[in-house]
């Protein structure tokens, strides 16, 4: 498994920079992101027409230029997340995680035992088609895969303190557009209600894990 650039930067206390691929299904966009000096390419399957083949080509392009491919799936579906992980995706940004229970379920789906309950296959692309010993692949995956969960709804905001305490999550991200909708000021980016919601998330993360 390629070293996860984003996770290593965050572990060292640094700032990792990424940008979105957008809705253009061309792996050369990911290559350009890498050549531009970014650490991560965010591949959005929630708001684009990307299919699994598009994503796999983008993952291969990311590996070529040494950036971390982080995919936002359409929603939380453990079986779908498993397919992304087995193809070699190094990070997942799971949308609409609205409770600590949902956050723990995301950890279970993404991490191998003993941390989680990710399904095991011995000859996936992520394991070098079986050239990496299964136990080593499991260890590397638990160490290298980045898991981000997105705070976008009122139930998530109400449980943010509990979500921030969940083990196995690397990043808690705010979805500002959906969060603005949730707090009743849809489409605005500087409304006091949205700013207050962001501040609540920030405060919870300062006390969380």
C-alpha positions as CSV (number, residue, x, y, z in Angstrom):
1,X,0.0,0.0,0.0
2,X,1.2,3.5,-0.9
3,X,2.0,5.6,2.1
4,X,-0.9,7.9,3.0
5,X,0.5,11.4,2.6
6,X,-2.4,13.1,4.3
7,X,-2.4,10.8,7.4
8,X,1.3,11.1,7.9
9,X,1.2,14.9,7.7
10,X,-1.7,15.0,10.2
11,X,0.1,12.6,12.6
12,X,3.1,14.9,12.7
13,X,0.8,17.9,13.5
14,X,1.1,19.5,10.0
15,X,-1.4,20.9,7.6
16,X,-2.5,18.8,4.7
17,X,-3.8,20.6,1.6
18,X,-6.3,19.0,-0.8
19,X,-8.7,20.0,-3.5
20,X,-11.7,18.6,-5.3
21,X,-11.5,16.8,-8.6
22,X,-14.9,18.2,-9.5
23,X,-17.3,16.6,-11.9
24,X,-14.9,15.9,-14.7
25,X,-14.3,12.2,-15.1
26,X,-10.7,12.4,-16.3
27,X,-7.8,10.9,-14.2
28,X,-5.5,13.6,-15.7
29,X,-7.3,16.1,-13.4
30,X,-5.9,14.1,-10.4
31,X,-2.4,14.1,-12.0
32,X,-2.6,17.9,-12.3
33,X,-3.6,18.2,-8.6
34,X,-0.5,16.2,-7.7
35,X,1.8,18.1,-9.9
36,X,0.4,21.4,-8.5
37,X,1.7,20.3,-5.1
38,X,-1.4,19.3,-3.2
39,X,-1.4,16.4,-0.7
40,X,-4.9,15.0,-1.5
41,X,-7.4,14.8,-4.3
42,X,-11.0,14.6,-3.1
43,X,-13.1,12.5,-5.5
44,X,-16.8,13.2,-5.0
45,X,-19.3,10.4,-5.8
46,X,-22.2,12.1,-3.9
47,X,-22.7,15.1,-6.3
48,X,-21.2,13.8,-9.5
49,X,-21.9,11.0,-12.1
50,X,-18.6,9.2,-11.3
51,X,-18.8,5.4,-11.3
52,X,-16.5,2.9,-9.8
53,X,-14.4,2.6,-13.0
54,X,-13.9,6.4,-13.0
55,X,-12.8,6.3,-9.4
56,X,-10.4,3.4,-10.0
57,X,-8.6,5.3,-12.8
58,X,-8.4,8.4,-10.6
59,X,-6.9,6.3,-7.8
60,X,-4.3,4.9,-10.1
61,X,-3.4,8.5,-11.2
62,X,-3.2,9.6,-7.6
63,X,-0.7,6.8,-6.9
64,X,1.4,7.8,-9.9
65,X,1.8,11.4,-8.5
66,X,2.0,10.5,-4.8
67,X,-1.2,12.2,-3.6
68,X,-3.8,10.7,-1.3
69,X,-7.1,9.8,-3.1
70,X,-10.0,10.5,-0.7
71,X,-13.4,9.5,-2.0
72,X,-16.8,10.9,-0.8
73,X,-19.3,8.0,-1.5
74,X,-23.0,8.7,-2.2
75,X,-23.9,7.8,1.3
76,X,-23.0,5.3,4.1
77,X,-23.2,1.8,2.7
78,X,-20.7,-0.6,4.2
79,X,-20.7,-2.9,1.1
80,X,-20.0,0.1,-1.2
81,X,-17.3,1.4,1.1
82,X,-15.7,-2.1,1.0
83,X,-15.5,-2.0,-2.8
84,X,-13.8,1.4,-2.7
85,X,-11.3,0.2,-0.1
86,X,-10.5,-3.0,-1.9
87,X,-9.7,-1.1,-5.1
88,X,-7.1,1.0,-3.3
89,X,-8.8,4.1,-2.1
90,X,-6.7,5.6,0.7
91,X,-9.4,7.8,2.3
92,X,-13.1,8.0,2.7
93,X,-15.2,11.1,3.5
94,X,-18.5,9.7,4.6
95,X,-21.4,12.2,4.3
96,X,-24.3,12.8,6.6
97,X,-23.0,11.1,9.7
98,X,-25.7,12.2,12.2
99,X,-24.9,10.4,15.5
100,X,-22.1,8.8,17.5
101,X,-23.7,5.5,16.6
102,X,-23.3,6.2,12.9
103,X,-19.7,7.4,13.4
104,X,-18.9,4.1,15.2
105,X,-20.6,2.2,12.3
106,X,-18.4,4.0,9.8
107,X,-15.3,2.9,11.8
108,X,-16.5,-0.7,11.9
109,X,-17.0,-0.6,8.1
110,X,-13.6,0.9,7.3
111,X,-11.2,-0.7,9.9
112,X,-10.1,-4.3,10.0
113,X,-10.3,-6.3,13.2
114,X,-9.5,-5.7,16.0
115,X,-10.5,-2.1,15.5
116,X,-13.4,-2.7,13.2
117,X,-15.2,-5.3,11.2
118,X,-14.2,-4.7,7.5
119,X,-14.7,-7.6,5.3
120,X,-11.6,-9.5,4.3
121,X,-10.5,-10.6,0.9
122,X,-7.0,-11.9,0.1
123,X,-6.3,-10.9,-3.4
124,X,-7.7,-7.4,-3.9
125,X,-5.9,-4.5,-5.7
126,X,-5.4,-2.9,-2.3
127,X,-3.3,-5.9,-1.2
128,X,-1.3,-5.9,-4.4
129,X,-3.5,-8.7,-5.8
130,X,-2.4,-11.0,-3.0
131,X,1.4,-10.1,-3.1
132,X,1.1,-8.6,0.3
133,X,0.5,-11.0,3.2
134,X,-3.0,-10.7,4.4
135,X,-2.1,-9.9,8.0
136,X,0.4,-7.2,6.8
137,X,-2.2,-5.7,4.5
138,X,-4.7,-5.5,7.4
139,X,-2.2,-3.8,9.6
140,X,-1.2,-1.3,6.9
141,X,-4.8,-0.5,6.1
142,X,-5.7,0.2,9.7
143,X,-2.6,2.5,9.9
144,X,-2.9,4.2,6.6
145,X,-6.6,4.6,5.6
146,X,-8.0,8.0,6.4
147,X,-11.5,8.1,7.7
148,X,-13.4,11.4,7.6
149,X,-17.0,11.9,8.7
150,X,-19.1,14.9,7.7
151,X,-21.3,17.0,10.0
152,X,-24.1,18.3,7.9
153,X,-27.4,17.9,9.8
154,X,-29.0,19.0,13.1
155,X,-28.9,15.6,14.8
156,X,-25.1,15.6,14.1
157,X,-24.7,19.1,15.5
158,X,-26.7,18.0,18.6
159,X,-24.4,15.0,19.1
160,X,-21.1,16.6,18.0
161,X,-19.5,16.2,21.5
162,X,-20.2,12.4,21.4
163,X,-19.1,12.1,17.8
164,X,-15.8,13.8,18.6
165,X,-15.1,11.1,21.2
166,X,-15.4,8.2,18.7
167,X,-12.1,6.2,18.3
168,X,-11.0,5.4,14.7
169,X,-11.9,8.7,13.0
170,X,-9.1,10.8,11.6
171,X,-11.1,13.9,10.4
172,X,-14.4,15.5,11.3
173,X,-15.4,17.7,8.4
174,X,-18.2,20.3,8.1
175,X,-20.4,20.3,5.1
176,X,-21.2,24.0,5.2
177,X,-23.9,24.0,2.4
178,X,-26.0,21.3,4.0
179,X,-25.3,22.6,7.5
180,X,-26.6,26.0,6.4
181,X,-29.8,24.2,5.3
182,X,-30.0,22.4,8.5
183,X,-29.9,25.5,10.7
184,X,-32.4,27.3,8.5
185,X,-30.2,29.7,6.5
186,X,-29.8,27.6,3.3
187,X,-27.3,29.0,0.8
188,X,-25.6,31.5,3.0
189,X,-22.0,31.2,4.1
190,X,-21.7,34.0,6.8
191,X,-25.0,33.9,8.6
192,X,-24.6,34.1,12.4
193,X,-26.5,30.8,12.8
194,X,-24.1,29.0,10.6
195,X,-21.1,30.6,12.2
196,X,-22.4,29.5,15.6
197,X,-22.9,25.9,14.4
198,X,-19.3,25.9,13.1
199,X,-18.1,27.3,16.4
200,X,-19.9,24.5,18.3
201,X,-18.2,21.9,16.1
202,X,-14.8,23.5,16.6
203,X,-15.2,23.6,20.4
204,X,-16.2,19.9,20.5
205,X,-13.2,18.9,18.4
206,X,-10.9,20.9,20.7
207,X,-12.1,18.6,23.5
208,X,-12.4,15.4,21.5
209,X,-10.1,12.7,20.4
